[in-house]
Amino acid sequence: MALPQTQPKRIIDLRKHPRIPLPAGALFSFRRLVVPVRLGEVVEGEGAIVDLSIGGCRLLSDMPLDIGQEYNLILQISFERPPIPVDAAVVRWTDASIYGLKFTSVAPHDESQIRDLLLDIRRSKT
């Protein structure tokens, strides 16, 4: 009996905003929005920001983040810029220690800072 041929996986990108790779050294810290339900559950941590868009980011962290869980974030892109708070971001996917987050609540001033940052990064690459 012949096995059916498998087709290569097709990745469909449904993002509204393209993600921009960030320079090495872009860091973040997080805090869970909901109090842990189990004793010893991780509620705070930190890691590196891989890329960023106006609507979300991809993070690298040794601390486990749960899909569907919401977190507060503080993005520290460089020492020349002030940290950018994100009021709420939900984990959409995970692959080992890499996480995709969608921003669900960002203050207008902080969203403006993210937009300015992304414009500056795009300009520096041209």
Secondary structure as a PSIPRED ss2 file (coil, helix, strand):
# PSIPRED VFORMAT (PSIPRED V4.0)

   1 M C   1.000  0.000  0.000
   2 A C   1.000  0.000  0.000
   3 L C   1.000  0.000  0.000
   4 P C   1.000  0.000  0.000
   5 Q C   1.000  0.000  0.000
   6 T C   1.000  0.000  0.000
   7 Q C   1.000  0.000  0.000
   8 P C   1.000  0.000  0.000
   9 K C   1.000  0.000  0.000
  10 R C   1.000  0.000  0.000
  11 I C   1.000  0.000  0.000
  12 I C   1.000  0.000  0.000
  13 D C   1.000  0.000  0.000
  14 L C   1.000  0.000  0.000
  15 R C   1.000  0.000  0.000
  16 K C   1.000  0.000  0.000
  17 H C   1.000  0.000  0.000
  18 P C   1.000  0.000  0.000
  19 R C   1.000  0.000  0.000
  20 I E   0.000  0.000  1.000
  21 P E   0.000  0.000  1.000
  22 L C   1.000  0.000  0.000
  23 P C   1.000  0.000  0.000
  24 A C   1.000  0.000  0.000
  25 G C   1.000  0.000  0.000
  26 A C   1.000  0.000  0.000
  27 L E   0.000  0.000  1.000
  28 F E   0.000  0.000  1.000
  29 S E   0.000  0.000  1.000
  30 F E   0.000  0.000  1.000
  31 R E   0.000  0.000  1.000
  32 R E   0.000  0.000  1.000
  33 L C   1.000  0.000  0.000
  34 V C   1.000  0.000  0.000
  35 V C   1.000  0.000  0.000
  36 P C   1.000  0.000  0.000
  37 V C   1.000  0.000  0.000
  38 R C   1.000  0.000  0.000
  39 L C   1.000  0.000  0.000
  40 G C   1.000  0.000  0.000
  41 E C   1.000  0.000  0.000
  42 V C   1.000  0.000  0.000
  43 V C   1.000  0.000  0.000
  44 E E   0.000  0.000  1.000
  45 G E   0.000  0.000  1.000
  46 E E   0.000  0.000  1.000
  47 G E   0.000  0.000  1.000
  48 A E   0.000  0.000  1.000
  49 I E   0.000  0.000  1.000
  50 V E   0.000  0.000  1.000
  51 D E   0.000  0.000  1.000
  52 L E   0.000  0.000  1.000
  53 S E   0.000  0.000  1.000
  54 I C   1.000  0.000  0.000
  55 G C   1.000  0.000  0.000
  56 G E   0.000  0.000  1.000
  57 C E   0.000  0.000  1.000
  58 R E   0.000  0.000  1.000
  59 L E   0.000  0.000  1.000
  60 L E   0.000  0.000  1.000
  61 S C   1.000  0.000  0.000
  62 D C   1.000  0.000  0.000
  63 M C   1.000  0.000  0.000
  64 P C   1.000  0.000  0.000
  65 L C   1.000  0.000  0.000
  66 D C   1.000  0.000  0.000
  67 I C   1.000  0.000  0.000
  68 G C   1.000  0.000  0.000
  69 Q C   1.000  0.000  0.000
  70 E E   0.000  0.000  1.000
  71 Y E   0.000  0.000  1.000
  72 N E   0.000  0.000  1.000
  73 L E   0.000  0.000  1.000
  74 I E   0.000  0.000  1.000
  75 L E   0.000  0.000  1.000
  76 Q E   0.000  0.000  1.000
  77 I C   1.000  0.000  0.000
  78 S C   1.000  0.000  0.000
  79 F C   1.000  0.000  0.000
  80 E C   1.000  0.000  0.000
  81 R C   1.000  0.000  0.000
  82 P C   1.000  0.000  0.000
  83 P C   1.000  0.000  0.000
  84 I E   0.000  0.000  1.000
  85 P E   0.000  0.000  1.000
  86 V E   0.000  0.000  1.000
  87 D E   0.000  0.000  1.000
  88 A E   0.000  0.000  1.000
  89 A E   0.000  0.000  1.000
  90 V E   0.000  0.000  1.000
  91 V E   0.000  0.000  1.000
  92 R E   0.000  0.000  1.000
  93 W E   0.000  0.000  1.000
  94 T E   0.000  0.000  1.000
  95 D E   0.000  0.000  1.000
  96 A C   1.000  0.000  0.000
  97 S C   1.000  0.000  0.000
  98 I E   0.000  0.000  1.000
  99 Y E   0.000  0.000  1.000
 100 G E   0.000  0.000  1.000
 101 L E   0.000  0.000  1.000
 102 K E   0.000  0.000  1.000
 103 F E   0.000  0.000  1.000
 104 T E   0.000  0.000  1.000
 105 S E   0.000  0.000  1.000
 106 V C   1.000  0.000  0.000
 107 A C   1.000  0.000  0.000
 108 P H   0.000  1.000  0.000
 109 H H   0.000  1.000  0.000
 110 D H   0.000  1.000  0.000
 111 E H   0.000  1.000  0.000
 112 S H   0.000  1.000  0.000
 113 Q H   0.000  1.000  0.000
 114 I H   0.000  1.000  0.000
 115 R H   0.000  1.000  0.000
 116 D H   0.000  1.000  0.000
 117 L H   0.000  1.000  0.000
 118 L H   0.000  1.000  0.000
 119 L H   0.000  1.000  0.000
 120 D H   0.000  1.000  0.000
 121 I H   0.000  1.000  0.000
 122 R H   0.000  1.000  0.000
 123 R H   0.000  1.000  0.000
 124 S H   0.000  1.000  0.000
 125 K H   0.000  1.000  0.000
 126 T C   1.000  0.000  0.000
